[in-house]
Amino acid sequence: MRKILVSVIASALASVACAQPAAQAEAPPSGTPKLIVVISVDQFSADLFDEYRPHFTGGLARLSNGTVFRNGYQAHAATETCPGHSTILTGSHPAHTGIIGNTWVDQSLQRSDRTVYCAEDERVPGSSTTAYTVSSMHLKRPTLGDYVKQRWPQSLNVAVAGKDRAAVMMSGHNVDQRWYWDGKKFASDVNKVAPATVGRADQAIATALAVVREPLELPPFCQAKTKPYTLTPPLIVGAGRFARAAGDARAFRVSPEYDGAILALAAGLIQEMKLGTHSTPDVISVGLSATDYVGHGFGAGGAEMCLQLLSLDRSLDGFFRVLDSERLDYAVVLTADHGGMDIPERLRAKGIADAQRANPNLAATVVGKEIAAKLKLSGPVLLGDLGGDVWIDRSLRPADRARVEREAIAFYKAQPQIEAVFTARQIARVALPTASPDKWSIEQRIRASFDPSRSGDLYVVLRRYVSPIAEPGPGYVATHGSVWDYDRRVPIIFWRRGMVRSDRPDHVSTVVILPTLAAEIGLPITQPIDGRCLSIEGVTCPSR
């Protein structure tokens, strides 16, 4: 299989060939690391990590020789990109970060679009969930980078990601550089002079997009996963090889090239900004989004995901080799914002008989119309999507709101595809869980995502293996967002040169990452957080 874009762009940006030998010392470095690299692989479930781990030979193989928690969890119910990324470097669950979903409904907004995007500043005139000004204003907790800059103002806090919400939620409020792909070029919400690296990255991507991309070669392991599934004709998934016409930016995003470009820009920024060479620690957050786009567009079980993960393994190898060539003392954490469910059609072929697509009539707006007609009320009465948070129209009289709630609960409880429905009052009475995340009840998982100022009036739980994608279409055939472990379990990996390999069976949440990294660099965390420091090699946790 041909080299992925990271090799080409990293060379162009940094004049360092990714194929050169890594400059690794035999002995582990002494003292605290000078660069913290936090990598999130969007939709990289623990199931995928377990399956592909024996086949990794590059960057993911390197990390697998560190301290590996294969039973990591995005422990909350709202297993979406924004909530997941908000937990990674705040040490807090979405109930405390305030990021309860990628979007939520705010009925107090004085605009026709009452849905708020998690990384939006809706105070900007003309802002909407699709045309917005990027902001970290909704994130209620500081990140590792925020804490580092508060303690050491000269330290640098940098983020690069394929999605704005990933970059924002991992880097936080006090950021030196933050870049994300906007569909045409790298963009930033930080009002600072752009490093020259960014312009070179844009140009390198434009050059790559200008030519046809031939299909990737299938290694034997991926050939065994090649089986086409016809969904909504003529939509076929399972045997794609990422061929791309010249100029097709969407196909670029839904391919291994995308992560290569993000990693290349991250490597270039590390070099140009001299991250990791200062007397105090620097932080760079890297959000890799291609696995999520591939998962949504093709599902997790076919040739497409196989090519994506093996390519990511090589791209990460190229990225780490650039850092090695700079002789940096760096520590890495790799995790994911959530997992994902494969397409029901392939799951059924594997023997999961319960796998199915949701009835579109379960969507909140459809249910709301039926209830409104029955109760002779005007308006949609219910707001929300298919599963998850559902809001009751606040313009209704209190008595009518109560009637709508009773009807909605009765309706959902009678549906065979619905596991449970809870009111906000019920969830608010649940204590935020502190036990091992694999032991949490459904109510506790929802509680960890619950913010009374933003969450819905109801929370609707689809049954296990019921996909909320009722009708698959191009780019959207599989998804995540459920309370079930295929969406919650993610790997959490700590690595530093010289570490002894350790596979840890502990069930831990991503909120442990902040306190563990803070202890590694000698940074006290004085504000309340949900996570606890993990005792791993090279980390001495503060006494409680």
C-alpha positions, -999 to 999 in steps of 0.1 A, spaced: 0 0 0 14 34 -10 26 59 15 0 82 30 1 120 27 19 126 60 52 115 44 48 140 15 36 170 36 58 165 66 88 165 42 75 197 25 68 214 58 98 204 79 124 192 54 126 160 74 118 128 56 95 106 76 113 75 64 146 84 81 157 62 111 142 72 144 166 88 169 156 70 200 177 67 231 182 33 248 175 46 283 144 64 294 148 102 297 152 116 332 130 144 346 97 155 333 88 156 296 90 189 278 63 182 253 29 166 260 13 152 228 -24 143 233 -39 125 203 -76 117 199 -86 93 171 -123 101 165 -145 69 167 -116 46 175 -134 21 197 -116 -3 220 -132 -30 199 -113 -17 168 -81 -13 188 -83 -49 201 -90 -63 166 -62 -44 148 -36 -43 175 -18 -74 162 -15 -59 128 0 -26 137 37 -22 129 42 16 130 31 44 153 2 25 170 26 -4 175 50 19 192 23 33 215 11 -3 223 44 -8 240 36 18 265 10 16 293 -22 4 276 -57 6 292 -78 -14 267 -108 -9 289 -110 29 288 -143 46 287 -160 77 276 -183 68 305 -212 91 298 -243 85 277 -238 112 251 -211 95 232 -206 122 206 -176 141 194 -179 173 214 -187 157 248 -160 131 244 -133 156 235 -144 178 264 -135 150 289 -100 142 276 -81 172 290 -105 187 316 -106 156 339 -144 161 340 -175 145 327 -199 164 304 -221 170 334 -194 194 346 -179 205 313 -213 216 301 -209 199 268 -239 176 267 -238 169 230 -226 182 196 -257 204 197 -285 211 222 -317 231 221 -319 265 237 -354 278 236 -345 312 249 -325 321 218 -340 350 198 -335 334 164 -354 309 144 -327 283 148 -330 273 185 -302 246 182 -268 256 196 -236 241 183 -212 231 210 -183 252 197 -204 282 186 -207 317 199 -244 323 193 -241 359 205 -226 368 171 -252 383 149 -263 359 122 -248 328 139 -265 294 134 -256 258 139 -243 256 103 -228 291 99 -211 300 132 -182 317 148 -160 291 165 -156 297 203 -148 278 235 -174 298 255 -196 268 262 -167 248 278 -171 252 316 -139 236 328 -102 245 320 -81 221 301 -45 208 306 -32 236 284 -51 262 304 -36 249 336 -1 248 321 -3 284 309 -17 296 342 13 280 360 39 287 333 28 316 311 57 311 288 46 275 279 27 270 246 -7 255 242 -14 244 206 -41 224 189 -46 209 154 -76 189 144 -98 178 115 -128 192 134 -131 226 151 -149 211 180 -121 186 186 -95 213 186 -115 236 209 -126 211 235 -91 197 239 -72 230 240 -96 251 259 -96 289 264 -60 301 266 -45 290 233 -14 301 214 -23 285 181 -55 264 171 -61 252 136 -87 230 121 -99 221 86 -129 241 74 -136 222 42 -113 243 21 -83 253 42 -70 254 77 -88 280 98 -84 294 133 -104 312 159 -73 325 177 -64 360 167 -26 355 164 -2 356 135 -4 323 115 29 303 115 43 299 80 37 262 84 0 266 80 3 283 45 26 255 33 2 229 46 -27 245 27 -6 246 -5 5 210 -1 -31 198 3 -42 219 -27 -15 203 -47 -25 168 -36 -61 175 -43 -54 187 -78 -45 152 -90 -65 120 -92 -59 95 -64 -57 59 -75 -73 32 -53 -52 21 -24 -38 -14 -25 -55 -39 -2 -31 -59 20 -42 -95 27 -58 -87 60 -80 -61 44 -88 -83 15 -105 -107 39 -128 -79 51 -139 -70 16 -175 -78 12 -200 -53 -5 -233 -45 12 -260 -27 -8 -279 -3 15 -301 23 -1 -295 16 -38 -272 24 -54 -253 29 -21 -227 1 -16 -202 -1 12 -176 -26 24 -152 -28 -6 -141 8 -10 -105 17 -16 -105 55 -14 -101 64 -51 -107 101 -56 -113 124 -85 -92 155 -88 -106 184 -67 -129 162 -45 -123 177 -11 -151 157 5 -134 124 -6 -101 138 8 -118 143 42 -132 107 42 -99 90 36 -66 82 53 -51 113 36 -70 135 60 -52 123 91 -19 124 73 -25 161 66 -34 169 102 -4 150 116 19 168 90 6 202 102 11 192 138 47 181 131 54 214 112 40 235 141 61 216 166 92 224 146 84 260 137 72 269 172 100 249 188 76 230 210 93 209 236 126 229 236 116 253 263 124 252 301 87 246 308 64 220 293 44 227 261 12 210 251 -1 200 216 -35 184 211 -41 165 179 -76 156 168 -76 129 140 -111 128 124 -108 105 94 -116 73 113 -149 89 123 -157 100 87 -148 66 74 -170 49 101 -200 71 93 -195 67 56 -188 30 54 -191 14 88 -164 -1 109 -162 -37 96 -152 -34 60 -122 -29 38 -125 9 42 -119 9 80 -91 -17 75 -73 6 51 -79 36 73 -64 21 105 -34 5 89 -27 38 71 -32 57 104 -6 34 119 19 44 93 11 81 94 16 81 132 49 64 126 59 92 103 48 118 128 68 103 157 99 100 135 98 137 129 96 143 167 125 118 172 146 136 146 142 168 167 155 149 197 125 160 218 117 145 252 79 140 246 52 120 262 21 108 243 -14 100 253 -37 85 227 -74 79 232 -108 85 215 -138 106 219 -162 76 215 -165 43 198 -191 34 172 -216 8 159 -211 -9 126 -239 -10 100 -267 -33 112 -266 -52 79 -231 -64 85 -237 -70 122 -266 -93 114 -244 -112 90 -220 -117 119 -248 -132 140 -261 -102 160 -298 -107 153 -309 -76 172 -290 -52 149 -315 -31 131 -322 5 119 -346 26 140 -381 33 129 -380 69 116 -414 76 133 -395 75 167 -379 109 159 -389 135 184 -404 159 159 -426 131 144 -437 119 179 -444 156 188 -467 161 158 -487 130 168 -490 142 204 -499 177 193 -527 164 171 -540 141 198 -540 168 225 -552 195 200 -521 216 206 -502 238 180 -465 236 173 -441 207 173 -444 203 211 -412 180 211 -378 191 199 -347 168 194 -335 139 174 -341 101 173 -329 90 207 -311 110 234 -322 144 247 -358 155 239 -371 190 249 -407 199 255 -419 232 239 -414 259 266 -441 281 251 -468 256 262 -488 263 294 -475 242 324 -506 220 323 -501 213 286 -464 206 291 -473 180 318 -498 164 294 -472 163 266 -447 147 289 -471 120 300 -481 112 264 -444 111 253 -434 88 281 -463 64 274 -456 64 237 -418 57 240 -423 30 266 -446 12 243 -421 10 214 -401 -23 210 -370 -4 198 -369 18 230 -350 5 260 -361 33 285 -372 69 289 -363 91 318 -374 126 328 -349 153 337 -362 152 373 -354 115 375 -318 120 362 -312 151 384 -319 129 415 -291 104 405 -257 110 422 -228 114 398 -212 80 397 -177 73 410 -175 36 407 -158 17 379 -174 29 347 -182 -7 335 -206 -9 365 -226 22 358 -264 19 353 -281 35 323 -293 63 346 -258 69 359 -244 71 323 -271 97 315 -263 116 348 -227 120 337 -239 138 306 -266 158 324 -265 196 327 -298 210 340 -293 243 321 -288 225 287 -301 189 289 -335 179 276 -367 174 296 -366 137 286 -339 112 277 -348 84 253 -326 53 251 -327 31 220 -322 -6 226 -288 -21 221 -278 -24 184 -306 -2 172 -290 24 149 -306 58 149 -298 61 112 -332 50 99 -324 56 63 -287 54 53 -274 78 27 -240 88 12 -215 96 39 -239 85 67 -246 48 71 -234 41 107 -230 62 138 -225 64 176 -241 83 205 -257 56 225 -253 45 261 -240 11 251 -204 -1 255 -196 -3 218 -199 35 219 -184 40 254 -152 18 254 -121 34 240 -84 27 244 -64 50 267 -26 47 261 3 64 278 37 63 262 71 78 268 104 66 254 119 39 275 87 28 292 83 -9 299 52 -23 282 23 -27 305 -12 -39 296 -36 -28 323 -70 -45 327 -84 -16 348 -117 -1 337 -110 37 337 -126 67 323 -109 93 301 -112 118 330 -81 102 344 -59 116 316 -57 152 330 -47 144 365 -22 117 353 -5 141 329 -5 169 354 13 146 379 38 136 352 49 173 347 46 184 383 15 205 378 -9 208 408 -46 208 399 -64 228 425 -99 230 410 -124 202 415 -123 175 388 -139 141 384 -108 121 375 -80 107 396 -43 103 389 -33 68 376 -2 52 390 18 43 359 55 42 351 72 76 354 42 92 373 41 98 410 5 107 420 1 133 447 -11 121 480 -48 126 486 
